[in-house]
């Protein structure tokens, strides 16, 4: 991967890792084999992001809607997630990566929750890269959760309604303390954001890649960063 021409590095990149199932079908493999290959690609992209100097990388690993998939596939995905957390924890820590999981944790099995807590604690002081894994995540649910917490504070008279600002709401999101994404990448050719970081991506640059996630390479990742570099971000200001 050649990054010699990269002069504008996004601070935060978010990715929708789409197309594992369709890739598997093309290869006459099971959907779970597609997810396994996708997890290997995710490992490569985490390494590349850290080497390039990206500060935050958020991967959409499992959406709140994914719970409605075939139970066998969900079980397989949870087993794959458990394997990833068990086998990658020490490597993430060694590479200075901090893991943070965002999503509705109460829906996750206790085994997964315990592993998440362990890896988050192990890596909490690491500075090279913050890896946010969106697991059991849906942005609308996240926003509702934030509103409920704020409403409780108003009801308890710890906060006046007039004091509610964008900053207050952001403090109650799962991503509190993390800057909004500069760049969002979605693979598989689909061009939608699928209930992902809706509040946070108000001014994010979007790049859609016509490749399934298991075929996405560090070189493809670099191409998306070069695309981002060549754009002019205006944040709603005049051209």
HELIX and SHEET records of a PDB file:
HELIX    1   1 UNK A   20  UNK A   26  1                                   7    
HELIX    2   2 UNK A   31  UNK A   52  1                                  22    
HELIX    3   3 UNK A   64  UNK A   68  5                                   5    
HELIX    4   4 UNK A   71  UNK A   94  1                                  24    
HELIX    5   5 UNK A  105  UNK A  107  5                                   3    
HELIX    6   6 UNK A  110  UNK A  123  1                                  14    
HELIX    7   7 UNK A  139  UNK A  155  1                                  17    
HELIX    8   8 UNK A  161  UNK A  163  5                                   3    
HELIX    9   9 UNK A  166  UNK A  171  1                                   6    
HELIX   10  10 UNK A  213  UNK A  215  5                                   3    
HELIX   11  11 UNK A  218  UNK A  229  1                                  12    
SHEET    1   A 6 UNK A  97  UNK A 102  0                                        
SHEET    2   A 6 UNK A 129  UNK A 137  1                                        
SHEET    3   A 6 UNK A  56  UNK A  63  1                                        
SHEET    4   A 6 UNK A  12  UNK A  16  1                                        
SHEET    5   A 6 UNK A 183  UNK A 186  1                                        
SHEET    6   A 6 UNK A 205  UNK A 208  1                                        
END                                                                             
